[in-house]
């Protein structure tokens, strides 16, 4: 299932060179991941009501092209890997106007309870787990 989050670049997100500062992309990933979960009918609120949190363990990014104030980016968000305890979410970011790839990235996560104790989704939350597993791209 392809889910694309659209985001217009704000002036304050650019640096002295007029391009989006690299640190902002981490925020964009969070926005896209939140949108992705909502579109999958698993919003953060529902997960948290079930005592599930999904902390970030790491971020990896490869910048390929820049965007500037006023540009619109498209962030394709998808499941790269899922084990039940951890997941890796991928992001392909393109410039909507030019179609150029802006960057590719991934975030690594684990599943925990509200006390940050690891949980195995396959054992304790089968319905959520099955949905996550079905999203893994081949």
Residue, then its C-alpha position, 0 to 999 in steps of 0.5 A: x500500500x503506497x501512502x504519500x504525504x505532501x508537505x510545502x516548505x516554509x521559509x523558516x525551514x531554510x538556511x542561509x543558502x536558501x535550502x531546507x536545513x538538513x535537520x528539518x527532514x527528521x521532523x518531516x519523517x515524523x509528520x509522514x510517519x504519523x500520517x502513514x499510521x493514520x491512513x493505516x487506521x493505526x493512529x498514535x492515539x489508538x496505539x497509546x490507548x493500547x499501551x504501545x509506544x514506538x520510540x526512534x532508535x536511529x535515523x539514516x539519510x542520503x541527500x541527493x537534491x535540495x529544495x527551497x522555500x515554497x517547494x512542495x515535497x512528496x514523502x512516500x512512507x513504507x515498511x522496510x522491515x518488521x520483526x514484531x519487536x522492531x521495525x524499519x520505516x523507509x522514506x522516498x522524498x521527491x520534489x513534486x514539481x520536478x520529480x527529482x529525488x530529494x533524499x532517501x531515508x529510513x528510521x529504525x524503531x522498537x515497540x515498548x509499553x508506556x514504561x519503555x519496556x520492550x514488547x513483542x507485538x506478535x505475542x501481545x498485539x496480534x491484530x496490530x502485528x498482522x497489519x504491520x507484517x502485511x506492510x513489509x515491502x518485498 
